[in-house]
Amino acid sequence: MSSKKQKKTGAESINTRLQLVMKSGKYCLGYRSTLKAIRLGKAKLVLIADNCPALRKSEIEYYAMLGKTGVHHFSGNNNELGTACGKFFRVGCLAITDPGDSDIIRTVEA
């Protein structure tokens, strides 16, 4: 039971940090702009939704590995990732280029 509660607070922690990035930081939403940010070396962290297609997910992970960028697999689907970003549309993946006031990069990679 405690592990489920720990996972819940971990997901809430990611969501609150993601909301802070949306307010104070810079980010790229979507597959194509995420790949561009990784290729240019601007991306600090990449978040991928749970239901992202396998080929697309592996391609993003490969580019991120080449660019030494952190990857976090978001525990919800693309609807939930879009909602966590404060958007009214689905978000399959996003790249955080500037975290702003948030410490999301340290907490996710740790």
C-alpha positions as CSV (number, residue, x, y, z in Angstrom):
1,M,0.0,0.0,0.0
2,S,2.8,2.4,0.8
3,S,4.4,1.9,-2.6
4,K,1.2,2.9,-4.3
5,K,1.0,6.0,-2.2
6,Q,4.7,6.8,-2.9
7,K,4.0,6.4,-6.7
8,K,1.0,8.7,-6.4
9,T,3.0,11.4,-4.6
10,G,5.8,11.0,-7.2
11,A,3.3,11.5,-10.0
12,E,1.8,14.5,-8.2
13,S,5.3,15.9,-7.7
14,I,6.1,15.6,-11.4
15,N,2.8,17.3,-12.3
16,T,3.4,20.2,-9.9
17,R,6.9,20.7,-11.2
18,L,5.7,20.5,-14.8
19,Q,3.1,23.2,-14.1
20,L,5.9,25.4,-12.7
21,V,7.9,24.8,-15.9
22,M,4.8,25.8,-18.0
23,K,4.5,29.1,-16.1
24,S,8.2,30.1,-15.7
25,G,10.2,28.0,-18.2
26,K,10.5,27.3,-21.9
27,Y,9.4,24.1,-23.6
28,C,8.6,22.4,-26.9
29,L,5.4,20.5,-27.3
30,G,5.0,17.7,-29.8
31,Y,7.1,15.1,-31.6
32,R,8.7,17.2,-34.4
33,S,9.7,20.2,-32.2
34,T,11.0,17.8,-29.5
35,L,13.3,16.1,-32.0
36,K,14.5,19.6,-33.3
37,A,15.2,20.7,-29.7
38,I,17.2,17.5,-29.1
39,R,19.1,17.8,-32.3
40,L,20.0,21.4,-31.6
41,G,21.2,20.5,-28.1
42,K,18.6,22.8,-26.4
43,A,16.6,20.1,-24.7
44,K,17.5,19.5,-21.0
45,L,14.8,16.9,-20.3
46,V,12.3,15.0,-22.5
47,L,8.9,13.7,-21.2
48,I,7.2,10.9,-23.2
49,A,3.6,9.9,-22.6
50,D,2.8,6.2,-21.8
51,N,0.8,5.5,-24.9
52,C,3.4,7.0,-27.4
53,P,4.0,4.6,-30.3
54,A,6.9,2.3,-29.7
55,L,8.9,3.3,-32.8
56,R,8.5,7.0,-32.0
57,K,9.4,6.4,-28.4
58,S,12.6,4.5,-29.3
59,E,13.5,7.2,-31.8
60,I,13.2,9.9,-29.2
61,E,15.2,7.9,-26.7
62,Y,17.9,7.3,-29.3
63,Y,18.3,11.0,-30.2
64,A,18.3,11.8,-26.5
65,M,21.0,9.3,-25.8
66,L,23.1,10.8,-28.6
67,G,22.5,14.3,-27.2
68,K,23.0,13.3,-23.6
69,T,19.5,14.5,-22.7
70,G,17.5,13.0,-19.8
71,V,14.3,11.1,-20.7
72,H,11.4,10.6,-18.4
73,H,8.5,8.2,-19.2
74,F,5.3,10.0,-17.9
75,S,3.1,7.6,-16.0
76,G,-0.1,8.8,-17.8
77,N,-1.3,8.8,-21.4
78,N,-1.1,11.7,-23.8
79,N,-4.4,13.1,-22.5
80,E,-3.1,13.2,-19.0
81,L,0.2,14.7,-20.1
82,G,-1.6,17.5,-21.9
83,T,-3.8,18.1,-18.9
84,A,-0.7,18.2,-16.7
85,C,0.8,20.9,-19.0
86,G,-2.4,22.9,-18.6
87,K,-3.4,22.4,-22.2
88,F,-6.8,21.3,-23.6
89,F,-5.2,19.0,-26.2
90,R,-3.2,15.8,-26.2
91,V,0.6,16.0,-25.8
92,G,2.6,12.9,-26.8
93,C,6.0,14.2,-25.9
94,L,7.6,17.4,-24.8
95,A,11.1,18.8,-24.4
96,I,12.0,21.2,-21.6
97,T,14.6,23.7,-22.8
98,D,14.6,26.0,-19.8
99,P,13.2,24.8,-16.5
100,G,12.7,28.3,-15.1
101,D,12.0,28.2,-11.4
102,S,11.3,24.5,-11.3
103,D,13.8,21.8,-10.2
104,I,12.2,19.1,-12.4
105,I,15.5,18.2,-14.1
106,R,17.3,17.3,-10.8
107,T,14.3,15.4,-9.3
108,V,13.5,13.4,-12.4
109,E,17.1,12.3,-13.1
110,A,17.8,11.4,-9.5
